[in-house]
Amino acid sequence: MGAHELAFVALAGSGVGTALGLPMAWPRSDRPPDVRLLGTALLMMSAAAALISARLAGLAPATAATEHTINLLGLCAFPLLVTYARLAVGAPIATAHAEWWLPALGYTMVLMARATIDTSTRVPFAWLAPIICGFTVAAGVTVWRHRDHRRSLVVPAQWVIAFVAVLNVAQLIRMEFGYIPIVRAVVPLVMSIGFLTLAAFAAWSTFARASASAGAAADKTAGKRYERSGLDEPFARQLLDRIDRALTRDRLYARVDLTLAQLASAVEATPHQVSEALNRFAAASFAEVVTRMRVEDVKAQLRDPVNDLFTIEGIGLSAGFGSRSALYAAFKRLEGVTPTMFRDRERHTRV
C-alpha cells in the first residue's frame, strides 16, 4: 500500500474522529466539561488529519493557507488535551480553560508580523515541534504528580497523554524523513488509529454503564420479585451465615471477577436463593454486600502504617476492585471521601 492509498485510509479515519467528537462537543447537549473538552479536541484533530490526508491524496491544494490551517488546528487541539489532563487531577474548569488559546494567538501574531515585513509567511514545523512537545510533557507531568488525585473522566487522562506522545513521535519522524512519500501519511494514520481506539473505548464504556444501570434497576425491583417466594426465614438465616463465612473467611469478595453464581456454588445454594436471602433478610443486593466488604478491607489496609508504601490502586486491587474508577466511586459513595483523602486523614491522626 503506497502513500496515496494510506492517505485515503487516514481520511476515512478522520471521519471516525469527527463522528465521535461531534456528539461529545455538541453545544446544546447536556455534557460534562470533560466530555465537551475531549470532543472539541477530537474535532480539531480530525479536521487537521482530514486536511493532511486530502493534501496527500491530491484532493486539497498544498498551499500556505492549507498549511496554516493545519498548524492552527493543532495548536488549539494540543492545549485542549493538556486542559483535559488538568481537569483529571481536579483543577477548576475556569482555571483549566485559561490558556488553551495562547499558542494559536502567538502563531497568528507571528504570521501577521512576517506578512507586515514582506517575509514569507511559511512557518516550518520545526518552529511548532517544541511547543507541541512542551504541552505534552506538561500534561504528562501534571497527571504523574497528581496520580493519587485523578478523577474518573470519559477517557483516562493517561491514555490521552499516551496517544498525544505517540502522535508527537510521528510528527518528529515526518519532520525528519518527510522526503519519503510513505512517511508523510504517518501522522494522519496515527490520528486515525487513535480515533478508532477512542471510539472502541467509548462503545465499551457505554455498554458497561448500561449494564450497571440494568443491574441497579434489577436490585430496585428485587423486593417485588420475591414477594411470593417460598424461601422460609430459618433457611434464609442459615444461608446468610454461610454467605458471610464464605465472603469473610475465604475472602471471596476479594476476587475481582466474583459473580453471584460463584458465591452460590460456594455456599451450596442456587443464585436465586442467595439473591433472595440477601435482598429479603439482609436488605442489600449481592453487589452492595460485596462492595461494602471491599471498601472495609481498603479502609483497614489504609489505616495500617505498614501499607503506606503501597499505592491505593494496589490496595484496591487486593480487596477486589478491578479498576481505580470503581474503587474511588464506591469509596466516595460509602465514606463520603476519596481513598486518598481517607489515607491522608489517617496519617495525620497518627502524627
C-alpha positions as CSV (number, residue, x, y, z in Angstrom):
1,M,0.0,0.0,0.0
2,G,1.5,3.3,-1.1
3,A,1.3,6.8,0.4
4,H,-1.7,7.7,-1.8
5,E,-3.7,4.7,-0.6
6,L,-2.7,5.3,3.0
7,A,-3.9,8.9,2.7
8,F,-7.4,7.7,1.8
9,V,-7.4,5.3,4.7
10,A,-6.4,8.1,7.0
11,L,-9.1,10.3,5.5
12,A,-11.7,7.7,6.5
13,G,-10.2,7.6,10.0
14,S,-10.6,11.3,10.3
15,G,-14.3,10.7,9.6
16,V,-14.5,8.3,12.6
17,G,-12.9,11.0,14.8
18,T,-15.5,13.6,13.6
19,A,-18.4,11.2,14.2
20,L,-17.1,10.5,17.7
21,G,-16.3,14.1,18.6
22,L,-19.4,15.9,17.2
23,P,-21.9,14.5,19.7
24,M,-19.4,15.0,22.5
25,A,-18.9,18.6,21.7
26,W,-22.5,19.4,20.6
27,P,-23.3,22.8,22.2
28,R,-26.9,22.0,23.0
29,S,-26.3,18.7,24.6
30,D,-26.1,18.3,28.4
31,R,-22.5,17.0,28.5
32,P,-19.9,17.2,31.4
33,P,-17.0,19.6,30.9
34,D,-14.5,16.8,30.2
35,V,-16.7,15.3,27.5
36,R,-17.1,18.6,25.7
37,L,-13.4,19.3,26.0
38,L,-12.3,16.0,24.6
39,G,-14.9,16.2,21.9
40,T,-13.7,19.6,20.8
41,A,-10.1,18.4,20.7
42,L,-11.2,15.4,18.6
43,L,-13.0,17.6,16.1
44,M,-9.9,19.9,15.7
45,M,-7.6,16.9,15.3
46,S,-10.0,15.2,12.9
47,A,-10.1,18.3,10.8
48,A,-6.3,18.6,10.8
49,A,-6.0,14.8,9.9
50,A,-8.5,15.3,7.1
51,L,-6.6,18.2,5.6
52,I,-3.3,16.4,5.7
53,S,-4.8,13.3,4.2
54,A,-6.6,15.3,1.5
55,R,-3.4,17.2,0.6
56,L,-1.5,13.9,0.3
57,A,-4.3,12.3,-1.8
58,G,-4.3,15.4,-4.1
59,L,-7.8,16.4,-3.0
60,A,-6.7,19.7,-1.3
61,P,-4.1,22.2,-2.6
62,A,-0.7,22.2,-1.0
63,T,-0.8,25.9,-0.3
64,A,0.4,28.0,2.5
65,A,-3.2,28.6,3.6
66,T,-3.8,24.9,4.0
67,E,-0.6,24.5,6.0
68,H,-1.5,27.4,8.3
69,T,-5.0,25.9,8.9
70,I,-3.5,22.6,9.9
71,N,-1.0,24.3,12.2
72,L,-3.7,26.4,13.9
73,L,-5.9,23.4,14.4
74,G,-3.1,21.5,16.0
75,L,-2.0,24.4,18.2
76,C,-5.6,24.7,19.5
77,A,-6.1,20.9,19.9
78,F,-3.0,20.1,21.9
79,P,-3.6,22.7,24.7
80,L,-7.2,21.4,25.0
81,L,-5.7,17.9,25.7
82,V,-3.5,19.5,28.4
83,T,-6.6,21.1,29.9
84,Y,-8.3,17.8,29.9
85,A,-5.4,16.4,31.9
86,R,-5.6,19.2,34.4
87,L,-9.3,18.5,34.8
88,A,-8.4,14.9,35.6
89,V,-6.4,16.0,38.6
90,G,-9.1,18.3,40.0
91,A,-8.3,21.7,38.5
92,P,-11.3,24.1,38.4
93,I,-12.8,24.3,34.9
94,A,-12.4,28.1,34.8
95,T,-8.7,27.8,35.6
96,A,-8.1,24.8,33.4
97,H,-9.6,26.6,30.4
98,A,-7.4,29.7,30.8
99,E,-4.5,29.3,28.4
100,W,-5.7,26.9,25.7
101,W,-5.9,29.6,23.1
102,L,-2.5,31.2,23.7
103,P,-0.4,29.1,21.2
104,A,-2.8,29.8,18.4
105,L,-2.8,33.6,19.2
106,G,1.0,33.6,19.2
107,Y,1.1,31.7,15.9
108,T,-1.3,34.2,14.3
109,M,0.8,37.2,15.6
110,V,3.9,35.6,14.0
111,L,2.1,35.3,10.7
112,M,1.0,38.9,10.8
113,A,4.4,40.1,11.7
114,R,6.1,38.2,8.9
115,A,3.5,39.4,6.4
116,T,4.0,43.0,7.5
117,I,7.7,42.9,6.8
118,D,7.1,41.2,3.4
119,T,8.6,38.0,4.5
120,S,7.3,34.6,3.5
121,T,4.6,33.6,6.0
122,R,5.6,29.9,5.6
123,V,6.4,28.6,9.1
124,P,8.5,25.4,9.3
125,F,7.1,22.7,11.5
126,A,10.4,22.8,13.4
127,W,9.1,26.0,15.0
128,L,6.0,24.2,16.2
129,A,7.5,21.0,17.5
130,P,9.0,22.4,20.7
131,I,5.6,24.0,21.6
132,I,3.6,20.8,20.9
133,C,6.1,18.6,22.7
134,G,6.3,21.1,25.6
135,F,2.5,20.9,26.1
136,T,2.6,17.1,26.0
137,V,5.4,17.0,28.6
138,A,3.5,19.5,30.8
139,A,0.3,17.3,30.7
140,G,2.3,14.1,31.4
141,V,4.0,15.7,34.4
142,T,0.7,17.1,35.7
143,V,-1.0,13.7,35.6
144,W,2.0,11.9,37.1
145,R,2.5,14.4,40.0
146,H,-1.2,14.1,41.0
147,R,-1.7,10.4,40.1
148,D,-3.3,9.8,43.5
149,H,-5.9,12.5,43.0
150,R,-7.0,11.7,39.4
151,R,-10.8,11.9,38.8
152,S,-12.6,9.4,36.6
153,L,-13.2,11.1,33.2
154,V,-14.8,9.9,29.9
155,V,-11.4,8.5,28.9
156,P,-8.5,8.0,31.3
157,A,-6.1,11.0,31.1
158,Q,-3.1,8.8,30.9
159,W,-4.5,7.2,27.8
160,V,-5.0,10.6,26.2
161,I,-1.4,11.6,27.1
162,A,0.0,8.4,25.7
163,F,-1.9,9.0,22.4
164,V,-0.5,12.5,22.2
165,A,3.0,11.3,22.9
166,V,2.8,8.8,20.1
167,L,1.5,11.5,17.8
168,N,4.4,13.7,18.7
169,V,6.8,11.0,17.8
170,A,5.0,10.6,14.4
171,Q,5.3,14.3,13.9
172,L,9.0,14.3,14.5
173,I,9.5,11.3,12.2
174,R,7.6,13.1,9.5
175,M,9.7,16.3,10.1
176,E,13.0,14.3,9.7
177,F,12.0,11.9,6.9
178,G,9.2,13.8,5.2
179,Y,11.1,13.4,1.8
180,I,9.9,9.8,1.8
181,P,6.4,9.7,0.3
182,I,5.0,7.0,2.6
183,V,6.3,8.7,5.7
184,R,4.0,11.7,5.0
185,A,1.0,9.6,5.8
186,V,2.3,8.6,9.3
187,V,0.7,11.5,11.2
188,P,-2.9,11.1,9.9
189,L,-2.6,7.3,10.2
190,V,-1.6,7.7,13.9
191,M,-4.5,10.1,14.4
192,S,-6.9,7.7,12.8
193,I,-5.8,4.7,14.9
194,G,-6.2,6.9,18.0
195,F,-9.7,7.9,16.9
196,L,-10.7,4.3,16.4
197,T,-9.3,3.3,19.8
198,L,-11.3,6.1,21.5
199,A,-14.4,5.0,19.6
200,A,-13.9,1.4,20.8
201,F,-13.4,2.7,24.4
202,A,-16.5,4.9,24.2
203,A,-18.6,1.9,23.0
204,W,-17.2,-0.3,25.7
205,S,-17.8,2.4,28.4
206,T,-21.4,2.9,27.2
207,F,-22.0,-0.8,27.4
208,A,-20.6,-1.0,30.9
209,R,-22.7,1.9,32.1
210,A,-25.8,0.3,30.5
211,S,-25.1,-3.0,32.3
212,A,-24.6,-1.2,35.6
213,S,-27.9,0.7,35.2
214,A,-29.7,-2.6,34.4
215,G,-28.2,-4.2,37.5
216,A,-29.3,-1.2,39.6
217,A,-32.8,-1.4,38.2
218,A,-32.9,-5.2,38.9
219,D,-31.9,-4.5,42.5
220,K,-34.7,-2.0,43.0
221,T,-37.3,-4.5,41.9
222,A,-35.9,-7.3,43.9
223,G,-38.4,-6.9,46.8
224,K,-41.3,-7.2,44.5
225,R,-39.8,-10.2,42.7
226,Y,-39.5,-12.1,46.0
227,E,-42.9,-11.3,47.5
228,R,-44.4,-14.7,46.7
229,S,-41.2,-16.7,47.3
230,G,-41.2,-20.0,49.2
231,L,-37.9,-19.4,50.9
232,D,-38.6,-19.6,54.6
233,E,-36.8,-17.4,57.2
234,P,-34.9,-20.1,59.1
235,F,-33.3,-21.5,56.0
236,A,-32.6,-17.9,54.8
237,R,-30.8,-17.1,58.1
238,Q,-28.7,-20.2,57.8
239,L,-27.9,-19.4,54.2
240,L,-26.9,-15.8,55.3
241,D,-24.4,-17.3,57.8
242,R,-22.9,-19.5,55.1
243,I,-22.6,-16.5,52.8
244,D,-20.9,-14.4,55.5
245,R,-18.4,-17.2,56.2
246,A,-17.6,-17.7,52.5
247,L,-17.1,-14.0,51.9
248,T,-15.1,-13.2,55.0
249,R,-13.3,-16.4,56.0
250,D,-12.5,-17.4,52.4
251,R,-12.2,-13.8,51.2
252,L,-14.4,-14.4,48.2
253,Y,-15.2,-10.7,48.0
254,A,-11.5,-10.1,47.1
255,R,-12.0,-11.9,43.8
256,V,-12.2,-9.2,41.1
257,D,-14.4,-11.4,38.9
258,L,-16.6,-12.7,41.7
259,T,-20.2,-13.5,40.4
260,L,-23.4,-14.4,42.1
261,A,-23.3,-17.8,40.6
262,Q,-19.8,-18.4,42.1
263,L,-20.9,-17.3,45.5
264,A,-24.0,-19.6,45.3
265,S,-21.8,-22.5,44.3
266,A,-19.5,-21.9,47.3
267,V,-22.5,-21.9,49.8
268,E,-24.2,-24.9,48.0
269,A,-27.3,-22.9,47.0
270,T,-28.8,-21.5,43.9
271,P,-28.1,-18.0,42.7
272,H,-31.8,-17.2,43.1
273,Q,-31.8,-18.4,46.8
274,V,-28.6,-16.3,47.5
275,S,-30.1,-13.2,45.9
276,E,-33.4,-13.6,47.7
277,A,-31.8,-14.2,51.1
278,L,-29.7,-11.1,50.7
279,N,-32.4,-8.9,49.4
280,R,-35.2,-10.0,51.8
281,F,-33.4,-10.7,55.0
282,A,-30.2,-8.6,54.7
283,A,-31.8,-5.6,52.9
284,A,-28.9,-5.5,50.4
285,S,-28.1,-6.8,47.0
286,F,-25.2,-9.1,46.1
287,A,-23.3,-6.2,44.6
288,E,-23.9,-4.0,47.6
289,V,-22.7,-6.6,50.1
290,V,-19.5,-7.3,48.1
291,T,-18.8,-3.6,47.6
292,R,-19.2,-2.8,51.3
293,M,-16.8,-5.6,52.3
294,R,-14.2,-4.4,49.7
295,V,-14.4,-0.9,51.0
296,E,-14.0,-2.0,54.6
297,D,-10.9,-4.0,53.5
298,V,-9.4,-1.0,51.8
299,K,-10.1,1.1,54.9
300,A,-8.4,-1.4,57.2
301,Q,-5.4,-1.5,54.9
302,L,-5.1,2.3,54.6
303,R,-5.2,2.6,58.5
304,D,-2.2,0.2,58.8
305,P,1.1,2.2,58.5
306,V,2.7,-0.9,57.1
307,N,0.7,-0.3,53.9
308,D,1.9,3.3,53.4
309,L,4.4,2.1,50.8
310,F,1.7,0.5,48.7
311,T,-0.3,2.5,46.1
312,I,-4.1,3.0,46.6
313,E,-4.7,1.2,43.3
314,G,-2.7,-1.8,44.5
315,I,-4.6,-1.9,47.8
316,G,-7.9,-1.6,45.9
317,L,-7.0,-4.5,43.6
318,S,-6.1,-6.7,46.6
319,A,-9.6,-6.0,48.0
320,G,-11.3,-7.0,44.8
321,F,-11.7,-3.6,42.9
322,G,-10.8,-4.2,39.3
323,S,-10.2,-0.5,38.4
324,R,-9.3,2.8,40.0
325,S,-12.6,4.4,39.0
326,A,-14.6,1.6,40.6
327,L,-12.7,1.9,43.8
328,Y,-13.0,5.7,44.0
329,A,-16.7,5.7,43.1
330,A,-17.6,3.1,45.7
331,F,-15.4,4.6,48.5
332,K,-16.7,8.1,47.9
333,R,-20.3,6.9,47.9
334,L,-20.0,4.9,51.1
335,E,-17.5,7.0,53.1
336,G,-18.1,10.5,51.7
337,V,-14.4,11.0,50.9
338,T,-11.9,9.5,48.4
339,P,-9.4,6.9,49.4
340,T,-6.6,9.5,49.1
341,M,-8.3,11.8,51.5
342,F,-9.0,8.9,53.9
343,R,-5.3,7.9,53.8
344,D,-4.2,11.5,54.4
345,R,-6.6,11.9,57.3
346,E,-5.4,8.6,58.9
347,R,-1.7,9.6,58.5
348,H,-2.5,13.0,60.1
349,T,-4.1,11.3,63.1
350,R,-1.0,9.2,63.7
351,V,1.3,12.2,64.0
